[in-house]
């Protein structure tokens, strides 16, 4: 044991010497503003003290302290923390710096090399395969699912109000809704008829915590200590049932796909008249498999990616949209009136994509909500070529973290940034703003492939919920404590009071 400890100490000393004499990154770190340069022992001590809550707080504090894009230096690596639009443009425009940051490799146990993580030719091929799944004609069919699940959400809220009072904790409710919709649209399966969904939700939450925990523990970055110290076993426990659940659905859909054939929605084929079944994103992948463009494990990767990305992010968006509407009754009333006008003009019908696109004020409200509370507060990239920043040459393979949460609070782009003001997104105001000041769905070639899907889902659920309920605040904005996670998540429940509308218009 003594020999082992001495060996560890000697290794640590060698690492420290290596970091102190590695000029490529250290010289740059000393020329750009940022927290004090912390070499091995101090950096280890600092990271060991971090929690998911304090990490989120530290990042927000650094953004306020430095007031511009800044850097970290630890463990011999330089990372750039990007919080201003002119630097964001460097990373997100064009085809440079498209590879995701090194921390994303930790997600591969969960998502494999799906669209979120893959790079190069593999990413290009997968993006090409999946883009048709968000064709206009397909989104019109998905809208039926959004309306049906929104009606179920209203029924659930009504039952909760009857049995538990009127205060509702939003994250579990919005997560349930978005998981139902993404499961039916991506895999063609209704979760109502299955036993696994609650376990799936719990396991997704657990995996998020474990992945962030690994990022905060550099001593388990390498796979060997990660396995030897038992962390891999810990994440395998929730991963096994998640992957089993996904593979089970894929097998069922594949059997149906080969029995009934594929559907080409992009040319206007009406699935309800021709196939008596609904299209799912999984059908696109199965068609690609039949053409030899993707294998079975590749399908699993993409389905898990869509299930995770498509439900957790939209759940976070809806949570904070409801919270902000509750805190701004004048805005909520105006959104309600805009929706009510369309519902009354189309009695007995669900609103179509064209009609939902007429909700111009509602659209501005959603954008302002996503500005204040972007569902994905941070994305990472790895530089693919050198460039100049603050008169310094940034080396290739430098980790760069784009802090969308702080970018959206740049006072130069959004004066009085904490104020909720949908008029920030009036055309004349948008025109005068830097095009990369607002990127809730990222931007450039690696922007979110499902952003139109998400916005359509949000508008559909707002139609049903606001026609049925008037929202009032319980949780205060200033009391919300965020934690570092894969999506914007809070430490405590987010409570909103749902009050039934009297004499509401039927929708």
C-alpha positions as CSV (number, residue, x, y, z in Angstrom):
1,X,0.0,0.0,0.0
2,X,2.8,2.4,0.9
3,X,4.6,1.6,-2.4
4,X,1.3,2.3,-4.3
5,X,0.8,5.6,-2.6
6,X,4.4,6.6,-3.3
7,X,3.9,5.7,-6.9
8,X,0.8,7.8,-7.1
9,X,2.6,10.8,-5.5
10,X,5.5,10.4,-7.9
11,X,3.1,10.3,-10.9
12,X,1.4,13.4,-9.6
13,X,4.7,15.3,-9.3
14,X,5.7,14.3,-12.9
15,X,2.3,15.5,-14.1
16,X,2.8,18.8,-12.3
17,X,6.2,19.3,-13.9
18,X,4.8,18.4,-17.3
19,X,2.0,21.0,-17.0
20,X,4.4,23.7,-15.8
21,X,6.6,23.2,-18.8
22,X,3.9,22.9,-21.5
23,X,4.1,26.3,-23.1
24,X,1.7,25.8,-26.0
25,X,-1.4,26.4,-23.9
26,X,0.1,27.9,-20.7
27,X,1.5,31.0,-22.6
28,X,-1.9,31.7,-24.1
29,X,-3.5,31.2,-20.7
30,X,-1.3,33.9,-19.2
31,X,-2.4,36.5,-21.8
32,X,-6.1,36.1,-21.7
33,X,-8.3,37.0,-18.8
34,X,-9.7,34.2,-16.7
35,X,-9.6,32.6,-13.2
36,X,-6.1,32.2,-11.8
37,X,-4.0,29.6,-13.6
38,X,-4.3,26.5,-11.5
39,X,-1.7,23.8,-12.0
40,X,-2.2,20.2,-11.0
41,X,-2.6,20.1,-7.2
42,X,-4.6,23.3,-6.9
43,X,-6.8,22.4,-9.8
44,X,-7.5,19.0,-8.3
45,X,-8.3,20.6,-4.9
46,X,-10.7,23.1,-6.6
47,X,-12.5,20.5,-8.7
48,X,-12.9,18.1,-5.7
49,X,-14.8,20.9,-3.9
50,X,-17.3,21.4,-6.7
51,X,-20.9,20.2,-6.8
52,X,-23.4,20.4,-9.6
53,X,-25.0,23.5,-8.0
54,X,-21.7,25.4,-7.2
55,X,-20.4,24.7,-10.7
56,X,-23.3,26.4,-12.3
57,X,-22.9,29.3,-9.9
58,X,-19.2,29.6,-10.6
59,X,-19.7,29.8,-14.3
60,X,-22.3,32.6,-14.0
61,X,-20.0,34.5,-11.6
62,X,-17.0,34.2,-14.0
63,X,-19.1,35.7,-16.8
64,X,-20.0,38.7,-14.7
65,X,-16.5,39.1,-13.3
66,X,-14.7,39.1,-16.7
67,X,-17.5,40.6,-18.8
68,X,-16.2,39.0,-22.0
69,X,-15.0,35.7,-23.4
70,X,-12.5,34.3,-20.9
71,X,-10.3,31.2,-20.4
72,X,-9.7,28.3,-18.1
73,X,-6.3,26.5,-17.7
74,X,-6.1,23.3,-15.8
75,X,-4.4,19.9,-16.2
76,X,-2.3,21.2,-19.1
77,X,-5.3,22.1,-21.2
78,X,-6.6,25.4,-22.2
79,X,-10.3,26.0,-22.6
80,X,-12.0,29.1,-24.0
81,X,-15.4,30.1,-22.5
82,X,-17.3,32.0,-25.1
83,X,-20.0,34.4,-23.9
84,X,-20.1,37.1,-26.6
85,X,-21.6,37.0,-30.1
86,X,-18.6,38.0,-32.1
87,X,-16.6,35.0,-30.7
88,X,-19.6,32.7,-31.0
89,X,-19.7,33.5,-34.7
90,X,-16.1,32.2,-35.1
91,X,-17.2,28.8,-33.8
92,X,-20.7,28.3,-35.2
93,X,-20.5,29.9,-38.7
94,X,-19.2,28.0,-41.6
95,X,-17.6,24.5,-41.5
96,X,-14.8,25.2,-39.1
97,X,-14.6,23.9,-35.5
98,X,-17.5,21.5,-36.0
99,X,-16.2,18.7,-33.8
100,X,-17.8,18.5,-30.4
101,X,-15.7,19.0,-27.3
102,X,-13.8,16.2,-25.6
103,X,-16.3,15.9,-22.8
104,X,-18.9,14.6,-25.2
105,X,-17.0,11.3,-25.5
106,X,-18.3,10.5,-22.0
107,X,-21.8,10.4,-23.5
108,X,-20.8,7.7,-25.9
109,X,-21.7,4.9,-23.4
110,X,-25.3,6.3,-23.5
111,X,-25.7,7.6,-27.1
112,X,-22.9,5.8,-29.0
113,X,-21.9,7.9,-32.0
114,X,-25.3,9.4,-32.7
115,X,-25.9,12.7,-34.4
116,X,-25.1,14.7,-31.2
117,X,-21.5,13.2,-30.9
118,X,-20.4,11.9,-34.3
119,X,-18.1,13.9,-36.5
120,X,-16.7,14.1,-40.0
121,X,-18.2,11.9,-42.7
122,X,-20.3,9.9,-40.2
123,X,-22.0,13.0,-38.9
124,X,-22.6,14.2,-42.5
125,X,-24.1,10.9,-43.5
126,X,-26.4,10.6,-40.4
127,X,-27.5,14.3,-40.8
128,X,-28.4,13.6,-44.5
129,X,-30.3,10.4,-43.5
130,X,-32.3,12.2,-40.8
131,X,-33.1,15.5,-42.4
132,X,-36.1,14.2,-44.3
133,X,-37.7,13.1,-41.0
134,X,-38.4,16.8,-40.3
135,X,-39.9,17.6,-43.7
136,X,-43.0,19.9,-43.6
137,X,-45.4,17.1,-44.5
138,X,-44.1,14.9,-41.7
139,X,-44.3,17.7,-39.2
140,X,-48.0,18.1,-40.1
141,X,-48.6,14.5,-39.1
142,X,-46.6,15.0,-35.9
143,X,-48.8,17.9,-35.0
144,X,-51.7,15.4,-34.5
145,X,-49.6,13.7,-31.8
146,X,-48.9,17.0,-30.2
147,X,-52.6,17.9,-30.0
148,X,-53.6,14.4,-28.7
149,X,-50.9,14.4,-26.0
150,X,-51.7,18.0,-25.1
151,X,-55.3,17.0,-24.4
152,X,-54.0,14.2,-22.2
153,X,-51.8,16.7,-20.4
154,X,-54.9,19.0,-19.7
155,X,-56.8,15.9,-18.4
156,X,-53.8,15.1,-16.1
157,X,-53.6,18.7,-14.8
158,X,-57.4,18.7,-14.1
159,X,-57.1,15.4,-12.1
160,X,-54.1,16.8,-10.1
161,X,-56.0,20.0,-9.3
162,X,-59.0,17.9,-8.1
163,X,-56.9,15.6,-5.9
164,X,-53.8,17.6,-4.8
165,X,-54.7,21.2,-4.9
166,X,-53.6,23.6,-7.5
167,X,-49.8,23.9,-7.1
168,X,-48.1,21.8,-9.8
169,X,-44.4,20.9,-9.9
170,X,-43.6,21.5,-13.5
171,X,-40.5,19.3,-14.4
172,X,-42.1,15.9,-13.9
173,X,-45.2,16.9,-15.7
174,X,-43.5,18.5,-18.7
175,X,-41.1,15.6,-18.9
176,X,-43.9,13.1,-19.0
177,X,-45.6,15.0,-21.8
178,X,-42.5,15.4,-23.9
179,X,-41.4,11.8,-23.5
180,X,-44.8,10.6,-24.6
181,X,-44.7,12.8,-27.7
182,X,-41.1,12.0,-28.7
183,X,-41.6,8.3,-28.2
184,X,-44.7,8.3,-30.5
185,X,-43.1,10.5,-33.1
186,X,-39.6,9.0,-33.1
187,X,-40.5,5.3,-32.5
188,X,-44.2,5.1,-33.3
189,X,-45.1,3.7,-29.9
190,X,-47.6,5.0,-27.3
191,X,-46.1,4.9,-23.9
192,X,-49.6,4.5,-22.3
193,X,-49.5,0.9,-23.3
194,X,-46.1,0.1,-21.8
195,X,-44.6,-0.4,-18.4
196,X,-41.1,1.1,-18.9
197,X,-41.7,4.8,-19.3
198,X,-41.4,5.9,-15.6
199,X,-38.3,3.8,-15.2
200,X,-36.9,5.3,-18.4
201,X,-37.5,8.9,-17.1
202,X,-35.7,8.0,-13.8
203,X,-32.8,6.4,-15.6
204,X,-32.3,9.4,-17.9
205,X,-32.1,11.7,-14.9
206,X,-29.6,9.4,-13.2
207,X,-27.4,9.2,-16.3
208,X,-27.3,13.0,-16.6
209,X,-26.1,13.3,-13.0
210,X,-23.4,10.6,-13.5
211,X,-22.1,12.1,-16.7
212,X,-21.8,15.6,-15.2
213,X,-20.1,14.0,-12.1
214,X,-17.5,12.5,-14.3
215,X,-16.8,15.8,-16.0
216,X,-16.1,17.3,-12.5
217,X,-13.7,14.4,-11.6
218,X,-10.6,14.5,-13.8
219,X,-9.1,11.5,-12.0
220,X,-11.7,9.4,-13.8
221,X,-11.4,10.9,-17.2
222,X,-9.3,7.9,-18.4
223,X,-11.3,4.7,-18.9
224,X,-9.0,2.5,-16.7
225,X,-9.5,4.4,-13.4
226,X,-13.2,4.9,-14.4
227,X,-13.6,1.1,-14.5
228,X,-11.4,0.2,-11.5
229,X,-13.1,2.7,-9.2
230,X,-16.5,1.3,-9.9
231,X,-18.0,4.3,-11.8
232,X,-18.6,2.3,-15.0
233,X,-20.7,-0.2,-13.0
234,X,-22.7,2.7,-11.6
235,X,-23.7,4.1,-15.0
236,X,-24.2,0.6,-16.5
237,X,-27.1,0.0,-14.1
238,X,-29.4,2.6,-15.7
239,X,-28.0,2.2,-19.2
240,X,-28.8,-1.5,-19.5
241,X,-32.6,-1.0,-19.1
242,X,-32.6,2.1,-21.3
243,X,-30.8,0.3,-24.2
244,X,-33.0,-2.7,-23.7
245,X,-36.1,-0.5,-23.9
246,X,-34.9,1.1,-27.1
247,X,-33.9,-2.1,-28.8
248,X,-37.3,-3.7,-27.9
249,X,-39.1,-0.9,-29.7
250,X,-36.8,-1.0,-32.7
251,X,-37.4,-4.7,-33.1
252,X,-41.2,-4.2,-33.0
253,X,-41.1,-1.4,-35.5
254,X,-38.7,-3.3,-37.8
255,X,-41.2,-6.2,-38.0
256,X,-44.0,-3.8,-38.8
257,X,-41.9,-1.9,-41.3
258,X,-41.0,-5.0,-43.3
259,X,-44.6,-6.2,-43.2
260,X,-46.3,-2.9,-44.3
261,X,-43.5,-1.2,-46.2
262,X,-42.1,2.3,-46.0
263,X,-43.9,5.6,-46.5
264,X,-42.6,8.6,-48.4
265,X,-44.1,11.6,-46.7
266,X,-41.8,14.1,-48.4
267,X,-43.9,13.8,-51.6
268,X,-47.2,14.3,-49.8
269,X,-48.3,10.7,-49.2
270,X,-51.1,10.7,-46.7
271,X,-50.2,7.9,-44.2
272,X,-53.7,7.9,-42.7
273,X,-55.3,7.0,-46.0
274,X,-52.7,4.6,-47.4
275,X,-51.1,2.7,-44.6
276,X,-53.4,3.0,-41.6
277,X,-50.5,3.7,-39.4
278,X,-48.4,6.7,-38.4
279,X,-45.1,7.6,-39.7
280,X,-42.2,7.6,-37.1
281,X,-38.7,9.0,-37.4
282,X,-37.6,5.4,-36.9
283,X,-39.1,4.5,-40.3
284,X,-36.5,6.8,-41.9
285,X,-33.7,4.9,-40.2
286,X,-35.2,1.5,-41.1
287,X,-35.4,2.6,-44.8
288,X,-31.7,3.7,-44.6
289,X,-30.9,0.3,-43.1
290,X,-32.6,-1.4,-46.0
291,X,-30.4,0.6,-48.3
292,X,-27.3,-0.4,-46.4
293,X,-26.6,3.2,-45.1
294,X,-26.8,2.4,-41.4
295,X,-26.6,-0.7,-39.2
296,X,-28.7,-2.0,-36.3
297,X,-26.5,-0.4,-33.7
298,X,-26.5,2.9,-35.6
299,X,-30.3,2.9,-35.5
300,X,-30.1,2.4,-31.7
301,X,-27.7,5.3,-31.4
302,X,-29.9,7.7,-33.2
303,X,-33.1,6.6,-31.5
304,X,-31.5,7.1,-28.1
305,X,-30.2,10.4,-29.2
306,X,-33.6,11.6,-30.3
307,X,-35.3,10.2,-27.3
308,X,-33.0,12.0,-24.9
309,X,-32.5,15.3,-26.9
310,X,-36.1,15.5,-28.0
311,X,-37.8,15.1,-24.6
312,X,-35.5,16.5,-21.9
313,X,-34.7,19.8,-23.8
314,X,-38.3,20.5,-24.7
315,X,-39.4,19.7,-21.1
316,X,-37.0,22.3,-19.8
317,X,-38.3,24.8,-22.3
318,X,-41.9,24.2,-21.3
319,X,-41.1,24.4,-17.6
320,X,-39.7,27.9,-17.9
321,X,-42.2,29.1,-20.4
322,X,-45.0,28.2,-17.9
323,X,-43.0,29.8,-15.1
324,X,-42.5,33.1,-17.0
325,X,-46.1,33.2,-18.2
326,X,-47.3,32.8,-14.6
327,X,-45.1,35.7,-13.5
328,X,-46.3,38.0,-16.3
329,X,-50.2,37.8,-16.4
330,X,-50.4,40.6,-18.9
331,X,-48.3,38.7,-21.4
332,X,-50.1,35.4,-20.6
333,X,-53.5,37.1,-21.2
334,X,-52.3,38.5,-24.6
335,X,-51.0,35.0,-25.6
336,X,-54.3,33.5,-24.5
337,X,-56.3,36.1,-26.5
338,X,-54.2,35.5,-29.7
339,X,-54.8,31.7,-29.4
340,X,-58.5,32.1,-28.5
341,X,-59.1,34.2,-31.6
342,X,-57.9,31.4,-33.8
343,X,-59.7,28.7,-31.8
344,X,-63.0,30.5,-32.1
345,X,-62.4,31.1,-35.8
346,X,-62.0,27.3,-36.3
347,X,-64.6,25.7,-34.0
348,X,-64.3,22.0,-33.5
349,X,-60.9,21.8,-35.2
350,X,-57.4,21.5,-33.9
351,X,-55.1,24.3,-35.1
352,X,-53.0,23.5,-38.1
353,X,-49.4,24.3,-38.7
354,X,-50.4,27.3,-40.9
355,X,-52.7,28.6,-38.2
356,X,-50.1,28.1,-35.4
357,X,-47.6,30.1,-37.6
358,X,-50.0,33.1,-37.3
359,X,-49.3,33.4,-33.6
360,X,-46.8,36.1,-34.0
361,X,-46.9,37.5,-30.4
362,X,-46.8,34.0,-29.0
363,X,-43.8,33.3,-31.1
364,X,-42.0,36.4,-29.6
365,X,-42.9,35.2,-26.1
366,X,-41.4,31.8,-26.7
367,X,-38.2,33.3,-28.1
368,X,-37.9,35.5,-25.1
369,X,-38.4,32.6,-22.7
370,X,-35.7,30.6,-24.6
371,X,-33.4,33.6,-24.3
372,X,-33.7,33.8,-20.6
373,X,-33.8,30.0,-20.0
374,X,-32.1,28.2,-22.9
375,X,-32.8,24.5,-22.5
376,X,-29.2,23.6,-23.3
377,X,-27.1,26.3,-21.5
378,X,-23.8,25.2,-22.9
379,X,-22.3,23.5,-26.0
380,X,-18.7,22.6,-26.5
381,X,-16.5,22.5,-29.6
382,X,-12.9,21.6,-30.3
383,X,-10.9,24.0,-32.5
384,X,-10.0,22.4,-35.9
385,X,-7.6,25.2,-36.8
386,X,-5.6,28.1,-35.3
387,X,-7.2,31.5,-35.0
388,X,-6.5,34.8,-33.4
389,X,-8.4,35.8,-30.2
390,X,-7.5,38.9,-28.1
391,X,-4.3,39.1,-30.1
392,X,-3.4,35.6,-29.1
393,X,-3.0,32.6,-31.4
394,X,-5.4,29.9,-30.1
395,X,-3.9,26.5,-30.8
396,X,-5.6,23.6,-32.6
397,X,-7.6,21.2,-30.4
398,X,-8.4,23.8,-27.8
399,X,-11.6,23.0,-25.9
400,X,-14.1,25.8,-26.3
401,X,-17.4,26.1,-24.3
402,X,-20.1,28.3,-25.7
403,X,-22.1,29.5,-22.7
404,X,-25.5,30.2,-24.2
405,X,-27.0,31.1,-20.8
406,X,-24.5,34.0,-20.5
407,X,-24.5,34.9,-24.2
408,X,-28.2,35.6,-24.0
409,X,-27.5,38.0,-21.1
410,X,-25.0,40.2,-22.9
411,X,-26.2,43.7,-22.0
412,X,-24.8,45.1,-25.2
413,X,-27.2,42.8,-27.2
414,X,-30.0,42.7,-24.7
415,X,-30.2,45.8,-22.4
416,X,-31.4,45.0,-18.9
417,X,-31.0,41.3,-19.7
418,X,-32.9,39.8,-16.8
419,X,-36.0,41.7,-17.8
420,X,-38.7,39.7,-19.6
421,X,-39.6,41.6,-22.7
422,X,-41.0,39.7,-25.8
423,X,-40.7,42.9,-27.8
424,X,-36.9,42.2,-28.0
425,X,-37.9,40.0,-30.9
426,X,-39.9,42.5,-32.9
427,X,-38.4,42.5,-36.5
428,X,-36.9,46.0,-36.1
429,X,-35.1,45.0,-32.9
430,X,-33.8,41.7,-34.3
431,X,-32.5,43.5,-37.3
432,X,-30.2,45.6,-35.1
433,X,-28.8,42.7,-33.2
434,X,-25.8,40.5,-33.9
435,X,-27.0,37.4,-35.7
436,X,-25.2,35.1,-33.2
437,X,-26.4,36.9,-30.1
438,X,-29.4,34.5,-29.8
439,X,-28.7,30.8,-30.4
440,X,-31.1,28.6,-28.3
441,X,-30.8,25.8,-30.9
442,X,-27.1,26.5,-31.6
443,X,-26.4,27.7,-35.2
444,X,-24.6,26.9,-38.3
445,X,-24.2,23.4,-39.9
446,X,-24.5,21.7,-36.5
447,X,-27.7,23.5,-35.3
448,X,-30.5,21.5,-33.7
449,X,-32.1,19.4,-36.4
450,X,-35.3,19.3,-34.4
451,X,-35.9,23.0,-33.7
452,X,-39.0,23.3,-35.9
453,X,-40.3,20.1,-34.3
454,X,-39.8,21.6,-30.8
455,X,-41.3,25.0,-31.6
456,X,-44.4,23.4,-33.1
457,X,-44.8,21.1,-30.1
458,X,-44.5,24.1,-27.7
459,X,-47.2,26.1,-29.6
460,X,-49.5,23.1,-29.6
461,X,-49.3,22.6,-25.9
462,X,-49.7,26.3,-25.1
463,X,-52.9,26.3,-27.1
464,X,-54.4,23.5,-25.0
465,X,-53.1,24.5,-21.6
466,X,-53.8,28.2,-21.8
467,X,-57.3,27.6,-23.2
468,X,-58.0,25.4,-20.1
469,X,-56.0,27.2,-17.3
470,X,-54.9,30.5,-16.0
471,X,-51.4,30.3,-14.5
472,X,-50.2,32.2,-11.5
473,X,-46.8,32.0,-9.8
474,X,-45.7,30.1,-6.7
475,X,-41.9,29.6,-7.2
476,X,-40.2,33.0,-7.6
477,X,-37.7,33.5,-10.4
478,X,-35.1,34.8,-7.9
479,X,-35.4,31.6,-5.8
480,X,-34.6,29.2,-8.7
481,X,-31.2,27.5,-8.1
482,X,-29.8,25.8,-11.2
483,X,-27.5,22.8,-11.3
484,X,-24.9,21.9,-13.9
485,X,-26.5,19.2,-16.1
486,X,-26.9,18.2,-19.7
487,X,-30.0,20.5,-19.9
488,X,-31.1,23.4,-17.8
489,X,-32.3,21.8,-14.6
490,X,-33.1,23.2,-11.1
491,X,-32.2,21.9,-7.7
492,X,-35.7,22.4,-6.3
493,X,-39.3,21.9,-7.6
494,X,-40.6,24.6,-9.9
495,X,-44.2,25.3,-8.8
496,X,-46.9,27.1,-10.7
497,X,-50.6,27.4,-9.8
498,X,-53.1,26.2,-12.4
499,X,-56.5,27.7,-12.1
500,X,-59.3,26.5,-14.3
501,X,-60.8,29.0,-16.7
502,X,-64.5,29.6,-16.3
503,X,-66.4,29.3,-19.6
504,X,-63.3,28.5,-21.6
505,X,-63.6,28.1,-25.3
506,X,-63.6,24.5,-26.3
507,X,-60.5,23.5,-28.4
